[in-house]
Amino acid sequence: MKTILITGFEPFGGEAINPSWEAIKSLQGYQVADAKIETCLLPCVFDVALQHLYAAIDSFQPELVISVGQAGGRTGISIERVAINVNDARIPDNAGKQPIDTSVISGGPAAHFSSLPIKTIAGALRKAGIPASVSQTAGTFVCNHVMYGLLHYLAQNTPSTRGGFIHIPYLPEQAANFSDMPSMTLELMTTALRLAIETAWENKSDISVTGGATH
């Protein structure tokens, strides 16, 4: 049976929970058509996260890899378009490292683009009544680091494997710690990610509709 690898992160930044892992861990072993989902928890640590990711790719030999991360403050599911070759950490990672203006991969290209059908996924989620959009930035913290490292590794080692990154909002219990912060229930996040995975597996090419932003 073919394999789909889905990764999430451990909590970071003082949080006790990370929705990216909570939302995917129940998908372990879930079957999508002729493929089975394998899940992997990544540390929120520069470089070490990539070591864990690459080990999982080498172990499972997936045909599709989707990494998921937390984006507190966003209102819906964000399907990332591009990762840049820059680490610029606003806060330290979980090992206390805070790289500023360094490369994810020394000598790598300036950016890597997702090979997921990003607009098709966003459209499928909205059709299902789930807020979703194409995002033009994965930030410059460990999420972007992992997205760039993932796409670079696939391009160098298994170019037929497709990959990308999806950001999800806070859980309600996280948002409750702020005065005015959007959130999404765990059940809806898991439903959204399952639909995103199924859509990515079924669609190797994307639709041509607007997904851009004015700023």
Secondary structure in CASP SS format (residue, H / E / C, confidence):
PFRMAT SS
TARGET T0000
AUTHOR 0000-0000-0000
METHOD secondary structure of the structure
MODEL  1
M C 1.00
K E 1.00
T E 1.00
I E 1.00
L E 1.00
I E 1.00
T E 1.00
G E 1.00
F E 1.00
E C 1.00
P C 1.00
F C 1.00
G C 1.00
G C 1.00
E C 1.00
A C 1.00
I C 1.00
N C 1.00
P H 1.00
S H 1.00
W H 1.00
E H 1.00
A C 1.00
I C 1.00
K H 1.00
S H 1.00
L H 1.00
Q C 1.00
G C 1.00
Y C 1.00
Q E 1.00
V E 1.00
A C 1.00
D C 1.00
A E 1.00
K E 1.00
I E 1.00
E E 1.00
T E 1.00
C E 1.00
L E 1.00
L E 1.00
P C 1.00
C C 1.00
V C 1.00
F C 1.00
D C 1.00
V H 1.00
A H 1.00
L H 1.00
Q H 1.00
H H 1.00
L H 1.00
Y H 1.00
A H 1.00
A H 1.00
I H 1.00
D H 1.00
S H 1.00
F H 1.00
Q C 1.00
P C 1.00
E C 1.00
L E 1.00
V E 1.00
I E 1.00
S E 1.00
V E 1.00
G E 1.00
Q E 1.00
A C 1.00
G C 1.00
G C 1.00
R C 1.00
T C 1.00
G C 1.00
I E 1.00
S E 1.00
I E 1.00
E E 1.00
R C 1.00
V E 1.00
A E 1.00
I E 1.00
N C 1.00
V C 1.00
N E 1.00
D E 1.00
A C 1.00
R C 1.00
I C 1.00
P C 1.00
D C 1.00
N C 1.00
A C 1.00
G C 1.00
K C 1.00
Q C 1.00
P C 1.00
I E 1.00
D E 1.00
T E 1.00
S C 1.00
V C 1.00
I C 1.00
S C 1.00
G C 1.00
G C 1.00
P C 1.00
A C 1.00
A E 1.00
H E 1.00
F E 1.00
S C 1.00
S C 1.00
L C 1.00
P C 1.00
I H 1.00
K H 1.00
T H 1.00
I H 1.00
A H 1.00
G H 1.00
A H 1.00
L H 1.00
R H 1.00
K H 1.00
A C 1.00
G C 1.00
I C 1.00
P C 1.00
A E 1.00
S E 1.00
V E 1.00
S E 1.00
Q C 1.00
T C 1.00
A C 1.00
G C 1.00
T C 1.00
F C 1.00
V H 1.00
C H 1.00
N H 1.00
H H 1.00
V H 1.00
M H 1.00
Y H 1.00
G H 1.00
L H 1.00
L H 1.00
H H 1.00
Y H 1.00
L H 1.00
A H 1.00
Q H 1.00
N H 1.00
T C 1.00
P C 1.00
S C 1.00
T C 1.00
R E 1.00
G E 1.00
G E 1.00
F E 1.00
I E 1.00
H E 1.00
I E 1.00
P C 1.00
Y E 1.00
L C 1.00
P H 1.00
E H 1.00
Q H 1.00
A H 1.00
A C 1.00
N C 1.00
F C 1.00
S C 1.00
D C 1.00
M C 1.00
P C 1.00
S E 1.00
M C 1.00
T C 1.00
L H 1.00
E H 1.00
L H 1.00
M H 1.00
T H 1.00
T H 1.00
A H 1.00
L H 1.00
R H 1.00
L H 1.00
A H 1.00
I H 1.00
E H 1.00
T H 1.00
A H 1.00
W H 1.00
E H 1.00
N C 1.00
K C 1.00
S C 1.00
D C 1.00
I C 1.00
S C 1.00
V C 1.00
T C 1.00
G C 1.00
G C 1.00
A C 1.00
T C 1.00
H C 1.00
END
